[in-house]
Amino acid sequence: MENGAPKDIEVTVTFLEMHAPPAVTPPLPYNRQIALLKTRDIPLHFYRYLMDRVGRKWHWVNVLRLSDEELAAGLHREDRDIRVLYLDGSPAGFFDLKPHLPDEVELAYFGMMEHAHGQGIGRWFLGAAISAAWAHGPKRVTVQTCTLDHPAALPLYQKLGFAPVAQKKEVVHPLTFAERSASVMRP
C-alpha cells in the first residue's frame, strides 16, 4: 500500500461463450434448504450488499464505484434478471443476467458467499444460472472470469459447457476500506 491506497492488481480476463444449452442440468443437492428467488426492482443497498459479500475477496469493485443513479439505470431495466440464492434462510449468493444485447445473454455476475462454499451447491447453482440465461432465447450465453476469481470458477464454467474464446490483460484498482464502507453503507 502506497499512501494508504491498495496497489493495483494485474489480471488476465478470460472470455467464455456457450452456443447451445447443455444437455443435462446439474441436480439440486439433497437434504438442503435452498431457495433461488428472482428479484424485482432490487433495492440498491441490497445489491451492493450482495456484490460486497460475494465479491469482496475477488475484488469485484466496479459496481461499488457507481453512483445510485448509475447503478439504478442498469439494475432496474425491465429485462435485467437477478436471482438471489438462499441457504437455510439466509442470502448465500446471486447471479445477474444481462439479456439486453442482441442474440446474447451475459452472465455478468455469479458467485456465492464464503459460508456457501464447499456445501455441494455450486454446480447446481451455475446450472440454474445457465438455464435462466437460455430461457431468454439467445443465440449464445457469455461469461468472463479473471485470475482473481475463485480458482474453481474457470474449470466449472468449462465443465458446464462454456468454451474460452479470448483473453486480455486488465488492471483492477482495489477499493480502500473507506471507499468500500462509503459504497456499502450509503444513507
C-alpha positions as CSV (number, residue, x, y, z in Angstrom):
1,M,0.0,0.0,0.0
2,E,1.3,3.4,-1.0
3,N,-0.1,6.4,0.8
4,G,-2.9,4.2,2.2
5,A,-4.1,3.1,-1.2
6,P,-4.1,-0.5,-2.1
7,K,-1.8,-1.5,-5.0
8,D,-3.3,-2.1,-8.5
9,I,-3.5,-5.7,-9.4
10,E,-2.8,-7.0,-12.9
11,V,-5.2,-9.8,-14.0
12,T,-5.9,-12.0,-17.0
13,V,-9.5,-11.9,-18.1
14,T,-10.9,-15.0,-19.9
15,F,-14.0,-14.6,-22.0
16,L,-16.2,-17.7,-22.5
17,E,-19.2,-18.5,-24.7
18,M,-21.8,-21.2,-24.9
19,H,-23.7,-21.6,-28.2
20,A,-26.3,-24.2,-27.2
21,P,-28.0,-25.1,-23.9
22,P,-26.3,-28.0,-22.0
23,A,-28.0,-31.4,-22.5
24,V,-28.0,-32.0,-18.7
25,T,-28.6,-29.7,-15.8
26,P,-26.9,-30.5,-12.5
27,P,-29.4,-31.8,-9.9
28,L,-30.5,-29.9,-6.8
29,P,-28.5,-31.1,-3.9
30,Y,-30.3,-33.4,-1.5
31,N,-31.2,-32.6,2.1
32,R,-30.5,-28.8,1.7
33,Q,-32.8,-26.0,2.4
34,I,-32.2,-23.9,-0.8
35,A,-34.3,-21.2,-2.4
36,L,-33.5,-19.2,-5.6
37,L,-35.6,-16.1,-5.9
38,K,-35.9,-13.7,-8.8
39,T,-35.8,-10.1,-7.8
40,R,-38.0,-7.3,-8.9
41,D,-36.6,-3.7,-8.6
42,I,-33.9,-4.9,-6.2
43,P,-33.0,-2.2,-3.7
44,L,-29.7,-0.7,-4.4
45,H,-28.4,-1.3,-0.9
46,F,-29.2,-5.0,-1.1
47,Y,-27.5,-5.3,-4.5
48,R,-24.4,-3.6,-3.1
49,Y,-24.5,-5.9,-0.1
50,L,-24.6,-8.9,-2.3
51,M,-21.8,-7.6,-4.5
52,D,-19.7,-6.8,-1.5
53,R,-20.3,-10.1,0.4
54,V,-19.9,-12.3,-2.7
55,G,-17.1,-10.3,-4.4
56,R,-15.0,-8.8,-1.7
57,K,-12.3,-11.5,-1.7
58,W,-12.2,-11.4,-5.5
59,H,-12.1,-7.6,-5.8
60,W,-15.4,-7.0,-7.5
61,V,-15.2,-3.3,-7.3
62,N,-16.7,-1.7,-10.5
63,V,-20.3,-1.8,-9.3
64,L,-19.4,-0.5,-5.9
65,R,-17.9,2.6,-7.5
66,L,-21.2,3.6,-9.3
67,S,-23.5,6.3,-8.1
68,D,-27.0,5.5,-7.1
69,E,-28.3,6.9,-10.4
70,E,-25.8,4.9,-12.5
71,L,-26.5,1.7,-10.6
72,A,-30.3,2.1,-10.8
73,A,-30.2,2.8,-14.5
74,G,-28.6,-0.6,-15.1
75,L,-30.3,-2.7,-12.4
76,H,-33.9,-1.5,-12.9
77,R,-34.1,-2.2,-16.6
78,E,-37.2,-4.3,-17.4
79,D,-35.1,-7.1,-18.9
80,R,-32.5,-7.4,-16.1
81,D,-32.6,-10.8,-14.4
82,I,-31.1,-11.0,-11.0
83,R,-31.7,-14.0,-8.7
84,V,-30.6,-14.5,-5.1
85,L,-29.6,-17.8,-3.6
86,Y,-30.7,-18.5,0.0
87,L,-29.2,-21.3,2.0
88,D,-31.0,-22.2,5.3
89,G,-33.0,-19.0,5.0
90,S,-30.0,-16.6,4.6
91,P,-28.6,-15.0,1.5
92,A,-25.8,-17.1,0.1
93,G,-25.1,-15.8,-3.4
94,F,-26.6,-14.4,-6.5
95,F,-26.3,-14.2,-10.3
96,D,-27.0,-11.3,-12.6
97,L,-28.0,-11.8,-16.2
98,K,-27.9,-9.0,-18.8
99,P,-30.2,-10.2,-21.7
100,H,-30.3,-6.8,-23.5
101,L,-27.6,-7.5,-26.1
102,P,-28.8,-8.7,-29.5
103,D,-28.9,-12.5,-29.5
104,E,-26.7,-12.7,-26.4
105,V,-27.3,-13.1,-22.6
106,E,-24.3,-12.1,-20.5
107,L,-23.9,-13.8,-17.1
108,A,-22.5,-10.6,-15.7
109,Y,-22.0,-11.8,-12.1
110,F,-22.2,-15.2,-10.5
111,G,-21.0,-16.2,-7.1
112,M,-21.6,-17.5,-3.6
113,M,-20.7,-16.1,-0.2
114,E,-18.0,-17.7,1.8
115,H,-20.4,-19.7,4.1
116,A,-21.9,-21.4,1.0
117,H,-18.6,-22.7,-0.4
118,G,-17.9,-26.4,0.0
119,Q,-21.6,-27.2,0.5
120,G,-22.0,-29.0,-2.8
121,I,-24.3,-26.5,-4.3
122,G,-22.0,-24.5,-6.7
123,R,-22.5,-26.8,-9.7
124,W,-26.3,-26.8,-9.3
125,F,-26.3,-23.0,-8.8
126,L,-24.3,-22.4,-12.0
127,G,-26.6,-24.8,-13.9
128,A,-29.6,-22.7,-12.7
129,A,-27.9,-19.5,-13.9
130,I,-27.3,-21.1,-17.3
131,S,-30.9,-22.4,-17.6
132,A,-32.2,-18.9,-16.7
133,A,-29.9,-17.4,-19.3
134,W,-31.1,-19.8,-22.1
135,A,-34.7,-19.1,-21.1
136,H,-34.3,-15.6,-22.6
137,G,-33.9,-17.2,-26.0
138,P,-30.4,-16.0,-27.0
139,K,-28.1,-17.5,-29.7
140,R,-25.2,-17.5,-27.2
141,V,-24.6,-17.1,-23.5
142,T,-21.3,-15.3,-22.4
143,V,-19.4,-15.0,-19.2
144,Q,-16.0,-13.8,-18.2
145,T,-13.7,-14.6,-15.3
146,C,-10.3,-13.5,-14.2
147,T,-7.3,-14.7,-12.4
148,L,-8.6,-13.0,-9.2
149,D,-11.8,-15.1,-9.1
150,H,-12.2,-18.3,-7.2
151,P,-9.8,-20.9,-8.6
152,A,-12.7,-23.3,-9.4
153,A,-14.5,-20.7,-11.5
154,L,-12.9,-21.3,-14.9
155,P,-12.9,-25.1,-14.6
156,L,-16.5,-25.1,-13.5
157,Y,-17.6,-22.8,-16.4
158,Q,-15.9,-25.2,-18.8
159,K,-17.3,-28.4,-17.2
160,L,-20.8,-26.9,-17.7
161,G,-20.3,-26.1,-21.4
162,F,-18.6,-22.7,-21.7
163,A,-15.6,-22.5,-24.1
164,P,-12.9,-19.8,-23.8
165,V,-12.8,-17.5,-26.8
166,A,-10.4,-14.7,-25.8
167,Q,-8.2,-13.4,-23.1
168,K,-6.9,-9.9,-22.3
169,K,-4.8,-8.2,-19.6
170,E,-6.5,-5.7,-17.3
171,V,-5.7,-3.8,-14.1
172,V,-8.0,-3.9,-11.1
173,H,-8.0,-0.9,-8.8
174,P,-8.9,-2.2,-5.3
175,L,-11.1,-0.2,-3.0
176,T,-9.7,1.2,0.2
177,F,-11.7,0.3,3.3
178,A,-13.1,3.8,3.4
179,E,-14.3,3.6,-0.2
180,R,-15.9,0.2,0.4
181,S,-17.6,1.5,3.5
182,A,-18.9,4.6,1.8
183,S,-20.3,2.5,-1.0
184,V,-21.9,-0.3,1.0
185,M,-23.0,1.9,3.9
186,R,-24.7,4.7,2.0
187,P,-27.6,6.6,3.7
